């Protein structure tokens, strides 16, 4: 029985990885994504000096509208898409020269990117990809606090870019799962503190995502 199970498992794996060439979708598609977003500790500076802001990991969501290029066309193998995404992380703590203090409030980012993805076609259901996106992001400091005192309640629009890598798994010729990683970065926003002074901070995000794309 054990040998039969091993043979069946090997056969299923072989069919999954080395099966028939799947028909590739070309044309428009839509997609929805959900992921876990983790921010790099944000180095910040105001008139009083430098300080660091540390945020909790949180869920993120996005929707895309794109176009799959026809295989073996002159433009190249891949796709282009417009993506709207939202990330919102709670401030965990702030670190000053005097030490660390408790933080509160949320840093929310709404981004709109135009991305291009190159793909590597395989004879199986799996399709690795790599891409880059450019666009803009609105960064909102929503009632940020340190030690129970207000820090900032402001927003700024900045340039943003994203690097992405992952793999698609074809469920059908029109429906695919996307398992990937995204590195998202922006130029440093300039926000107004509660006392009226300005401070610059940074925004760098690492995300693991799972998405579902449907062609039509």
C-alpha positions as CSV (number, residue, x, y, z in Angstrom):
1,X,0.0,0.0,0.0
2,X,2.8,2.4,0.9
3,X,4.5,1.7,-2.5
4,X,1.2,2.3,-4.4
5,X,0.7,5.6,-2.5
6,X,4.3,6.7,-3.4
7,X,3.7,5.9,-7.1
8,X,0.4,7.8,-7.2
9,X,2.0,10.8,-5.5
10,X,4.9,10.8,-8.0
11,X,2.4,10.5,-10.9
12,X,0.3,13.5,-9.6
13,X,3.4,15.6,-9.2
14,X,4.7,14.7,-12.6
15,X,1.3,15.7,-14.2
16,X,1.3,18.9,-12.3
17,X,4.8,20.0,-13.2
18,X,5.3,18.5,-16.7
19,X,1.8,18.2,-18.1
20,X,0.5,19.4,-21.4
21,X,1.2,23.0,-22.5
22,X,-1.6,25.1,-21.3
23,X,-3.3,27.6,-23.6
24,X,-2.1,31.1,-22.6
25,X,-4.7,33.8,-22.1
26,X,-4.2,37.1,-24.1
27,X,-6.3,40.2,-23.7
28,X,-7.8,42.0,-20.7
29,X,-8.0,40.7,-17.2
30,X,-8.9,41.7,-13.6
31,X,-7.4,40.6,-10.3
32,X,-7.7,40.9,-6.6
33,X,-4.9,40.4,-4.1
34,X,-4.5,40.0,-0.4
35,X,-1.2,40.0,1.5
36,X,0.8,40.6,4.6
37,X,2.7,43.9,4.7
38,X,5.7,44.6,6.9
39,X,7.3,48.1,7.1
40,X,11.0,48.7,7.5
41,X,11.7,50.9,10.6
42,X,11.2,54.4,9.3
43,X,14.1,56.8,9.9
44,X,12.7,60.3,10.5
45,X,13.9,63.8,11.1
46,X,12.6,67.1,12.3
47,X,14.0,70.4,13.7
48,X,14.8,68.6,17.0
49,X,16.8,65.8,15.4
50,X,16.4,62.2,14.2
51,X,14.1,59.5,15.5
52,X,12.8,56.1,14.3
53,X,9.2,54.9,13.9
54,X,8.4,51.2,14.1
55,X,5.1,49.9,12.7
56,X,3.2,46.6,13.2
57,X,2.8,44.2,10.3
58,X,-0.7,44.3,8.8
59,X,-2.9,43.0,5.9
60,X,-3.0,44.8,2.6
61,X,-5.3,44.6,-0.4
62,X,-5.2,45.5,-4.0
63,X,-7.1,45.3,-7.3
64,X,-5.6,45.3,-10.8
65,X,-6.8,45.8,-14.4
66,X,-4.4,44.6,-17.0
67,X,-3.6,43.1,-20.4
68,X,-1.9,39.8,-21.2
69,X,0.3,40.0,-24.3
70,X,-0.2,37.3,-26.9
71,X,2.6,34.7,-26.6
72,X,5.6,35.2,-28.9
73,X,4.6,38.7,-29.9
74,X,7.0,41.4,-30.8
75,X,6.6,43.3,-27.6
76,X,7.7,40.4,-25.4
77,X,6.2,37.8,-23.1
78,X,4.3,39.3,-20.2
79,X,1.6,41.8,-19.2
80,X,0.9,45.4,-18.2
81,X,-1.5,46.4,-15.5
82,X,-2.8,49.3,-13.4
83,X,-2.9,48.5,-9.7
84,X,-4.6,50.3,-6.8
85,X,-3.4,49.1,-3.4
86,X,-4.0,50.1,0.3
87,X,-1.6,49.4,3.1
88,X,-2.3,50.5,6.7
89,X,0.0,49.8,9.6
90,X,-0.3,50.8,13.3
91,X,2.5,52.7,14.9
92,X,4.0,50.4,17.6
93,X,6.8,52.5,19.1
94,X,9.1,55.5,18.5
95,X,12.7,55.6,19.3
96,X,14.4,58.9,20.3
97,X,17.9,59.6,21.8
98,X,16.3,59.2,25.2
99,X,14.9,55.8,24.5
100,X,11.9,54.0,23.1
101,X,8.3,55.1,23.8
102,X,4.9,53.5,23.0
103,X,3.2,54.6,19.8
104,X,-0.3,54.7,18.4
105,X,-2.3,55.7,15.3
106,X,-2.0,54.4,11.8
107,X,0.1,55.1,8.7
108,X,-2.0,54.5,5.6
109,X,-0.8,54.4,2.0
110,X,-3.1,54.4,-1.0
111,X,-1.1,53.8,-4.2
112,X,-1.8,53.8,-8.0
113,X,0.9,52.2,-10.1
114,X,1.4,51.3,-13.8
115,X,3.4,48.0,-13.9
116,X,5.0,45.9,-16.5
117,X,5.7,42.1,-15.9
118,X,7.9,39.8,-17.9
119,X,7.1,36.1,-17.7
120,X,9.0,32.9,-18.4
121,X,6.7,30.4,-20.2
122,X,7.0,26.8,-19.2
123,X,5.2,23.6,-20.4
124,X,3.5,23.3,-17.1
125,X,0.9,25.3,-15.2
126,X,3.6,27.3,-13.4
127,X,4.8,30.7,-14.9
128,X,7.5,32.6,-13.1
129,X,7.5,36.4,-13.5
130,X,9.3,39.6,-12.6
131,X,8.1,43.2,-12.9
132,X,8.4,46.8,-12.0
133,X,5.8,49.5,-11.4
134,X,5.8,53.3,-11.2
135,X,3.2,55.7,-9.9
136,X,2.1,57.8,-7.0
137,X,1.1,57.2,-3.4
138,X,-0.9,59.2,-0.8
139,X,0.6,58.7,2.6
140,X,-1.7,59.5,5.5
141,X,-0.6,59.9,9.1
142,X,-3.8,59.1,10.9
143,X,-3.6,60.4,14.5
144,X,-0.1,59.2,15.1
145,X,0.9,59.5,18.8
146,X,3.9,58.9,20.9
147,X,3.6,58.5,24.7
148,X,0.0,59.4,24.4
149,X,0.8,62.8,22.8
150,X,-0.1,63.7,19.3
151,X,2.7,63.5,16.7
152,X,1.0,64.0,13.3
153,X,-2.3,64.0,11.5
154,X,-1.4,64.9,8.0
155,X,-1.0,63.5,4.5
156,X,1.3,63.9,1.5
157,X,1.4,62.7,-2.1
158,X,4.7,61.3,-3.2
159,X,6.4,59.3,-6.1
160,X,6.3,55.5,-5.6
161,X,7.7,52.4,-7.3
162,X,7.4,48.7,-6.8
163,X,9.4,45.6,-7.7
164,X,7.6,42.3,-7.9
165,X,8.6,38.6,-8.3
166,X,6.5,35.5,-8.1
167,X,4.9,32.6,-9.9
168,X,1.5,32.1,-11.5
169,X,-0.4,28.8,-11.3
170,X,-2.9,28.3,-14.1
171,X,-6.2,26.9,-12.8
172,X,-7.7,27.3,-16.3
173,X,-6.7,29.2,-19.4
174,X,-8.6,32.2,-18.1
175,X,-8.1,31.9,-14.3
176,X,-4.8,31.8,-12.4
177,X,-3.4,32.1,-8.9
178,X,-0.6,34.5,-8.2
179,X,1.9,33.8,-5.3
180,X,4.4,36.6,-5.1
181,X,6.6,39.1,-3.2
182,X,6.4,42.9,-3.6
183,X,9.0,45.6,-2.5
184,X,7.3,49.0,-2.4
185,X,9.1,52.3,-1.8
186,X,8.3,56.0,-2.0
187,X,10.2,59.2,-1.8
188,X,10.3,60.7,1.7
189,X,7.0,62.4,2.6
190,X,7.1,65.7,4.4
191,X,4.4,65.8,7.1
192,X,3.3,68.4,9.6
193,X,3.6,67.6,13.3
194,X,1.0,68.5,15.9
195,X,3.1,71.6,17.0
196,X,3.2,72.9,13.4
197,X,6.8,71.9,12.6
198,X,7.6,69.6,9.7
199,X,9.3,66.2,9.7
200,X,10.5,63.9,7.0
201,X,10.1,60.1,7.2
202,X,10.6,57.2,4.9
203,X,8.3,54.4,3.7
204,X,9.6,50.9,2.6
205,X,7.3,47.9,2.5
206,X,7.9,44.2,2.1
207,X,4.8,42.1,1.2
208,X,3.9,38.5,0.6
209,X,0.8,38.3,-1.5
210,X,-1.7,35.9,-2.9
211,X,-4.0,36.9,-5.8
212,X,-6.6,35.6,-8.2
213,X,-6.6,36.9,-11.8
214,X,-9.4,36.3,-14.3
215,X,-9.1,37.0,-18.1
216,X,-12.1,38.0,-20.3
